[in-house]
Every structure is written in structure tokens, then in C-alpha cells.
């Protein structure tokens, strides 16, 4: 049973939303960030880059978090941000040139996360968990929801369709040709329908936002200890999430780029691969795998297809069947000597949404010796691995939609 709760979002007005909401801060180059800050006084980037007001871009640590809180208060004092008077769910639709996504922004339960009703598919780094927990505690808000997915549900879908037939509270487009719509669900009857429908959902899966989820749980535990009157109903016992049906989730793969061959020559490396793979030289053909357990490799100016020899590789569980895990267990670890795939400087990752040309260009530049591509992971694979108690290797999935900051803000 999944617990979802309406909340009183802090948000901007209809006329300013296109100016206020932003992509994730990490998306912007320093030049783009400066331009946004210079020419848009309403951008939420002013809140999360608080040093700009004092012509300082290198503010960090607790001082930065304190200044973020102050800039946030200024946005509220200037009525750029206003809190809704009644709790609500928020239906949000994002349409790109190739896809459309529509789900519900709500508060979700820390208790559900701890009880494995909300499940994760990736591990987290303690350093980042503690950093973001400190950020949340000092700022008192979260402006970007965790992306959760659930099995398609007709009751929830019908509620969403009902609101899609009405005028949206927010309706705007961005320069990347995406359109954004947001409806407010504050009628108690509809709130009850959504709440009851999610009680029938056994599991929610984290698609994006693992560190935000874990940090929210750490914060809830610490604030509960500090609160002698803790009841479990306080806002800090929940975190903001965007709940999206599985059928609308888009999953892409990450390519892998390796800086050296661990002492092997290209010919010696190919011989080492022969134990686990049937290898075909594709020359300059821009090869892309067509089925699971097939891989693309670019080495020494040529593409290769690698077909797993299943007689030599034993499938023992759902994780062992994952292509990213196969690549790690057969090539990255035993041959290339990469044991820590999260932190080893010899390997980098790049999401692949289009074709495999990057596999060639990065290696041809001389920065890398070999690159690997594979098919994207399916939602069925993801759920099977998670339900069996495993975590995927890092950079296994690149999942969309990517959400904008400050469409709705959750205070605690």
C-alpha cells in the first residue's frame, strides 16, 4: 500500500512560471548560467546561486545553504512565490518533440521508503546523502521532485484525463521546444480517489532521485529526534515526488569509455574477449545491438559486435542477466582491471539517446582506447532486479522525463 498525500505547494503565479522554473542547475554551462542570472531576475537560479547577488560565484558549504534560504525568503517576500491555501495534488504534463509524459506531483512517505514500498534500483554515496540532507535542513524546502513510477492504473489515468480536458493553471513552452502544463487537484472528492487508488499500489519504484530520497529519510529521522512532540504526521515525514505510470517512462542506456587497455595491445585485447564473446569486425559500420546480451565496441578505428557466449557465462539471478552487469563481470573487471566502476578514473559514462557516433568520436580523439554500447534496460528488467533485492551497477539507466525545478516547492 503506497501512501500519497496532497500538500500546500509554494509556487509562482501563472504569468511568471515560464521565467521562474528552470532546468537542473547542473545542466547549465558557466556561460549559460551567467546569462540566465544577468537577464532574468525571476529565475529560480537566483535562489540556488545566492552568491550572484554579491558578485561571488564560489560560495559553498553551510554559508551557501544559508544564503539559498535567504534568497528563497526574498522570493516569497516579493510575492514571486506564494503558498497554496489548501492541500492539493498537482497533475503535470511535459511534452517534448518526441514524447509526452503526464503524472501526479504529491508528497510521498519516508516510512514507505524505509519499509521498501518505495524501492530503489541504484546505490547512493554517503557523502552526497549527508550533503543534501544538510542542504534540506538549512533551506527548509525541496524544489525538484523525485521521479517515481507505478504500474498503469485506470482509476488514476481517468482522473488525469478529467483534468486534461480543463484549462491548466500553468501552460508554457521553453526554448528547447518542450511544453509544460500543470493542473491543481484540490477538490476533496478527487483527492480521495487518488489517495485510495495509490493504496492499491503495492510498490513504487524510484526512477530518478535516489540521493534526494535517501537524504529526505535521513532528515526525517534527525528532525524526529529533535522534536519531543513528534507524531509522524509532520511535513518532514514526506518528500515531494512525481508519480508517473510505467508505460510513459523512457529509459536509455549509457555508453562506457575506457582510457587504457590495461597493458594489452588491441590484438591481445580481442583475444582476451574471445572467451566470453563471439566477435565480428564491422569496420566502419555504425553498429548498434539489436537484442539483449549483444554489445557494440569501438576499438582501434573499427566497430565490433560482441555476442555473449552463453555456454561460458552462467546466469544465476536477474542481476547476472543485466547487460551492464555482464559487461562488468566479463570485460571491465577481469580484463581491464576496473573494479570500482563508480569511482575509477579510467572509465566515464555518457547517455546515448540517438546513435553510436559518440562511441567513435571520443576514441578517435585519443582520449580513450575503447568504448562500449548496449541496448537500454527495460522497466521489466529494472523491476525484476529490484524485487529480487539487487541494485544495478551505476550508470545503467538514463531515464526521462527530466523535471524542472520550482514548478512546485515542498516546505517542511
Secondary structure, DSSP 8 states (H G I E B T S, - for coil): ---EE-B--EE--TTTHHHH-B--GGGS-HHHHHHHHHH-TT-THHHHSGGGGGT-S---HHHHHHHHHHHHHHHHHTTSSEE-SS-BEEEEEEE-SS-EEEEEEEEEEHHHHHTTSEE-SB---HHHHHHHHHHHHHH-EE-S-EEEEE---HHHHHHHHHHHTS--SEEEE-TTS-EEEEEEE--HHHHHHHHHHHHT---EEEEE-HHHHHHHHHHHHHHHHH-TT--S-SGGGEEEEEEEEGGG-EEEEEEEEES--TT--HHHHHHHHTTTEEEEEEET------STTEEEEEETTEEEEEEE-TTTS---STGGGSHHHHHIIIIITTTT----TTT-TTEEEEEESS-SHHHHHHHHTTS-SEEEE-----HHHHHHHHHTT--B-TT--EEE----BSSSBEE-
